[in-house]
Amino acid sequence: MQMKKIIIVLFFFWTMLPHPQAQASFISKQQEINMGKDVAMQLENQYGLVHDDELQDRINRIGQSLVQYCGRKDLTYTFKVLNSQDVNAMACPGGFIYVFKGLVDFMPSDDELAAVIGHEIGHVVKRHTVHQVEKQLALSILTIIAAAGSGDAGAGLILASTTSQALMAGYSRHDEGEADTQGLDLTLKAGYNPYGIYVTMSKLDDLSKEKNVPDYGIFASHPDAQLRKTRALKALEPLHITPVVISNKDGSATVTDPDWQYTFNNGVGSNKTEYRARLMAGAMYVVKQHKPIDETHFITADSDNYSDVYYENTKIVRIYQQDCPPGQNFSDYANVVAGKLQQWAITANKAAGAVKTANKAA
């Protein structure tokens, strides 16, 4: 009876607390890390990790390249790939971030993966899941106080369960907007393709329509996909990205700069012509930040079914057999595209030089 009275008093006291203002300090950093470890262990036990050291290293490399620019460096971040074909990703409290193998297959480029991982880092930086847990703890405080007051070791399990429930419940629109902003900021600072987040959102929107499941997969709790895509493009406007992308009436998409253009006539898998063009234009924009552009630094790298064209470490475009003129293989045609990019570099350098001269004269 005495314990019951204590619980009632504590619960009454809890309801009197100014919870919104207390959210930032109610759960400590160490508690956040412990919560994340528990959920991370559950995820790894449930799905297992992909046994591919090269892939795991790649995802970790992308993640670590982003966190060095994030606003929260008091955590040790880990990035792993779960062995599931779901198109999904998840950020556990404390910096334990996972992408699912299905997501990697659906979004194969580093730029797309960086956009997703940057978004998940944003959730950790802003402690979104922690705040969700605090809200749910407020609703179940009687249970936790009773368990802790009776010395029940299950109190920790309740906390871990509450964390899992918060992750499954998703985030508010405000939280998602913050994570979008964080993700875009991180990818830009780390030198990734600025169109990565737009292409990511677009492909997930396509997938949800294909499956006839609104907001499928990683964006299951992210409403208004079209609005978010529009906002992503709006956020990029201050960059004045060139080359520009033109979507043509026949379904093709053209990347165009003054006196230069390249047209994608075919989509490949989940990569529509527009997405391929956006990624190419964004990569060329990144290359333009290297001034002057050395036209001798374009190279090709062949795989079994495609050939990639790079400028130093920046992948510009992936060439498939369906991109090639009749009678030409993708490896040879990739060299032709590299030659076209060399011509673009020469033209871009001349334009940059003319602008510089004009500015000096002014």
Secondary structure, DSSP 4 states (H G I P E B T S, - for coil): -HHHHHHHHHHHHHHHS-HHHHHHHHS-HHHHHHHHHHHHHHHHHHH-B-S-HHHHHHHHHHHHHHHTTSS--SS--EEEEES--SS-EEEETTTEEEEEHHHHHHS-SHHHHHHHHHHHHHHHHTTHHHHHHHHHHHHTHHHHHHHHHTT-TTHHHHHHHHHHHHHHH---HHHHHHHHHHHHHHHHHTT--TTHHHHHHHHHHHHHHHTT-TT-GGGTT---HHHHHHHHHHHHGGG--SSEEEE-TTS-EEEEETTEEEEE---BTTB-HHHHHHHHHHHHHHHHTSSS--GGGEEEEE-SSEEEEEETTEEEEEEEGGGSPTT--HHHHHHHHHHHHHHHHHHHHHHHHHHHHHHHH-
